[in-house]
Structures are given as C-alpha cells and as structure tokens.
Amino acid sequence: MTKREQKLSNGAAAVVTGAGSGIGRSFAYEIARRGGAVLCVDLREERAEETAKALRELGAHAVAYTCDVGNAAQMAQLAETSESLLGRPVTLVVNNAGVGLGGQIGDVTLEEWHWCMNVNLWGVVHGCHFFAPRLKALGYGGIINVASAAGFAAAPEMSTYNVTKAGVMSLSETLSSELTGTGVKVTVLCPTVVPTNIVNDGKLPSYRAEFAKSAMTKFALTNSDEVARKTLDALDKGQLYMLPQIDGRIAWMFKRIAPRMYARSLGEAYRLVAP
Ligand SMILES: NC(=O)c1ccc[n+]([C@@H]2O[C@H](COP(=O)([O-])OP(=O)(O)OC[C@H]3O[C@@H](n4cnc5c(N)ncnc54)[C@H](O)[C@@H]3O)[C@@H](O)[C@H]2O)c1
C-alpha cells in the first residue's frame, strides 16, 4: 500500500450529514474524488438524492439517506444501517449538518433556541455518540465535526449559534483526547464566512437579512470546496483544529493573546451597529 492510499480520507466509507448543500455537499464530492463511498445524509430528501446522484455520475458509490440529525432514534438507525448501505464498515463521519439563527438574547424565542441547539449541537452529539464506539472498535477512522469561528469569536446577535459551536468545539476536543492511540482521528472545522445556503435557509431578524446575504459573498475568503479539501487534509495529518481562513485565525490569536481587549473591542464595534 502506498503512503497516499494509507491516508484516512482516501477510499473512505463515509457518512456526511447535511450533504445536500454547501459545505456538506463539498465534503461528499471531495471524499468521492478521493475514491470513497458516501452516504449522503440530509433532512431534505431531494437534496440528499441530488448529491448522491451527482456522485454516482462521477462513478462513486453514493446513497441518499433522509434523516434528522437532531433525532436520536433516527441517528441510531443511521449508524445501524450505514455499513450495509456502504457495503463495508464506516471509516469516516462528517458531522456537518447545521442551521443559522440570529437575533439578540431575549428576542430569539426559546423555540428557536431549541431548534438550533437540536440540529447544531445535538446533531453532532448524536453523530459522535453512535459512531465513535464503532470506529474505536474498528481501530481505524476519522470524525470531522463542523463547528465555526463562532465557537470562539462570540459575535453579537449570534448567541444560540455561538453556544452550539462552542459546544461542538468542546465535544471535539474531549473526543480527540479520548480517542488518542485508538487509530481514530478527530478534526474540528471552524470556518468564518463560506458562501452556502445557510443564510437563505436560516432565521434572522429582518433588519439583518440583507446584510447577512451580502456578507456571504463580500466577506468570503474561500469557498466550500476548498474548505472541504483543507479539512480532509488536516484529518489525514491528525490536526485537531482546522481554521481555513486568515480572518478566523486572527480572531483566534487576538482572543487568546488579549481576551479582555477582544471582548471590549467587540462590544464597542457592536454599539455602532446595534438596532
Ligand atoms: N456557511 C458558513 O458561512 C458557515 C461558517 C461556519 C460554519 N458553518 C457550518 O457549516 C455547516 C454546513 O452549513 P452550510 O453553510 O453548508 O449550510 P447549508 O444550509 O448550505 O447546508 C446545510 C445542510 O444541512 C441540512 N440540514 C439542516 N438541518 C438538518 C437536520 N436536522 N438533519 C439533517 N440535515 C439537516 C440542510 O438541509 C442543508 O442541506 C453547518 O454546521 C454550519 O453551521 C457554515
């Protein structure tokens, strides 16, 4: 076996959640390009099928699977059936499905809090809970959890989203420690802005909708394909953190070097644009 063939991301048997759009779709494509088989999981059946069909046209083994990542029973069922659908044991899980939610604390309803927490945090908890023991038993594999720079940057009007992504970072750090030496690697992805459907499909206060839509293109320093490529390469190298953009890396450093100044600057900047 050549060194390239030994890389985790090559020839993987992968489960990708949220594979019907954006970053998840790019992960599915890139895994297929690297010779892998992909179970394309999405809440929206037509989106999952669209991705799986496109991968099959590229010659990959790909199957669409409709599932709500926030539903524990459905995720348990996914873990039970994935091996037979892929034709071999799962070696790579990408817990990517997520939704966007904005608004000030107190304005975001508790129903909205639960909705976002359920997809963004519980979805990843379920993915780790049901798949990590299987990979550990196999003694080989990788888990990519999609968090966000929001997990450490704590931007105003993104409280729920920030909380879910901080949770995903913490979960990934814990999982990485627990899996050390087992042959299973963990990478947590923390992008800033990546043009996808997340704003169109998400819930934002009306006064921010236009800004958020234009920010998706104005402030994007990369695209979802590049993010997927870099993250799979990071997993191959055993890197826990993947911050694909320079703005995210600057925020990460700033907060660590001068946390109080970081919080004050963020607050002062927000005063200029607060509703
Ligand atoms: N786009 C960005 O700027 C950005 C930045 C940082 C992190 N992220 C994260 O990247 C991940 C992917 O988001 P994206 O930007 O590609 O968004 P997207 O909206 O383009 O894709 C998300 C996909 O997840 C699916 N989905 C939603 N709820 C689901 C559920 N309950 N069960 C299964 N599938 C579900 C959607 O149908 C959709 O196909 C998310 O976790 C998001 O928080 C995105």
The ligand as a Tripos MOL2 file, in Angstrom:
@<TRIPOS>MOLECULE
LIG
   44    48     1     0     0
SMALL
NO_CHARGES

@<TRIPOS>ATOM
      1 N1        -21.5830   28.8860    5.5580 N.am      1 LIG1
      2 C1        -20.9000   29.4290    6.5300 C.2       1 LIG1
      3 O1        -20.5360   30.6400    6.4690 O.2       1 LIG1
      4 C2        -20.5040   28.6120    7.7190 C.ar      1 LIG1
      5 C3        -19.5000   29.1270    8.5780 C.ar      1 LIG1
      6 C4        -19.1350   28.3850    9.6830 C.ar      1 LIG1
      7 C5        -19.7050   27.1360    9.9100 C.ar      1 LIG1
      8 N2        -20.6680   26.6710    9.0760 N.ar      1 LIG1
      9 C6        -21.2660   25.3760    9.3730 C.3       1 LIG1
     10 O2        -21.1400   24.5260    8.2590 O.3       1 LIG1
     11 C7        -22.1400   23.5260    8.3170 C.3       1 LIG1
     12 C8        -22.8180   23.3850    6.9600 C.3       1 LIG1
     13 O3        -23.5230   24.5810    6.7060 O.3       1 LIG1
     14 P1        -23.6160   25.2370    5.2500 P.3       1 LIG1
     15 O4        -23.1070   26.6140    5.3860 O.co2     1 LIG1
     16 O5        -23.0530   24.3530    4.2340 O.co2     1 LIG1
     17 O6        -25.2180   25.3690    5.1610 O.3       1 LIG1
     18 P2        -26.2780   24.8600    4.0790 P.3       1 LIG1
     19 O7        -27.5640   25.4450    4.5530 O.co2     1 LIG1
     20 O8        -25.8230   25.1940    2.7090 O.co2     1 LIG1
     21 O9        -26.2840   23.2730    4.2700 O.3       1 LIG1
     22 C9        -26.7690   22.6650    5.4350 C.3       1 LIG1
     23 C10       -27.4550   21.3630    5.0780 C.3       1 LIG1
     24 O10       -27.8640   20.7390    6.3050 O.3       1 LIG1
     25 C11       -29.1720   20.2200    6.1140 C.3       1 LIG1
     26 N3        -29.8630   20.1190    7.4080 N.ar      1 LIG1
     27 C12       -30.4260   21.1130    8.1380 C.ar      1 LIG1
     28 N4        -30.9950   20.6260    9.2330 N.ar      1 LIG1
     29 C13       -30.7870   19.2890    9.2180 C.ar      1 LIG1
     30 C14       -31.1490   18.2410   10.0900 C.ar      1 LIG1
     31 N5        -31.8630   18.4730   11.2090 N.pl3     1 LIG1
     32 N6        -30.7900   16.9780    9.7670 N.ar      1 LIG1
     33 C15       -30.1000   16.7230    8.6340 C.ar      1 LIG1
     34 N7        -29.7290   17.6860    7.7600 N.ar      1 LIG1
     35 C16       -30.0690   18.9530    8.0550 C.ar      1 LIG1
     36 C17       -29.8570   21.2190    5.1850 C.3       1 LIG1
     37 O11       -30.9950   20.6570    4.5440 O.3       1 LIG1
     38 C18       -28.7290   21.5600    4.2400 C.3       1 LIG1
     39 O12       -28.7210   20.7120    3.1180 O.3       1 LIG1
     40 C19       -23.1140   23.9420    9.4450 C.3       1 LIG1
     41 O13       -22.8190   23.2070   10.6150 O.3       1 LIG1
     42 C20       -22.7550   25.4080    9.6460 C.3       1 LIG1
     43 O14       -23.0730   25.8540   10.9410 O.3       1 LIG1
     44 C21       -21.0670   27.3780    7.9780 C.ar      1 LIG1
@<TRIPOS>BOND
     1     1     2 1
     2     2     3 2
     3     2     4 1
     4     4     5 ar
     5     4    44 ar
     6     5     6 ar
     7     6     7 ar
     8     7     8 ar
     9     8     9 1
    10     8    44 ar
    11     9    10 1
    12     9    42 1
    13    10    11 1
    14    11    12 1
    15    11    40 1
    16    12    13 1
    17    13    14 1
    18    14    15 2
    19    14    16 1
    20    14    17 1
    21    17    18 1
    22    18    19 2
    23    18    20 1
    24    18    21 1
    25    21    22 1
    26    22    23 1
    27    23    24 1
    28    23    38 1
    29    24    25 1
    30    25    26 1
    31    25    36 1
    32    26    27 ar
    33    26    35 ar
    34    27    28 ar
    35    28    29 ar
    36    29    30 ar
    37    29    35 ar
    38    30    31 1
    39    30    32 ar
    40    32    33 ar
    41    33    34 ar
    42    34    35 ar
    43    36    37 1
    44    36    38 1
    45    38    39 1
    46    40    41 1
    47    40    42 1
    48    42    43 1
@<TRIPOS>SUBSTRUCTURE
     1 LIG1         1 GROUP 0 **** ****
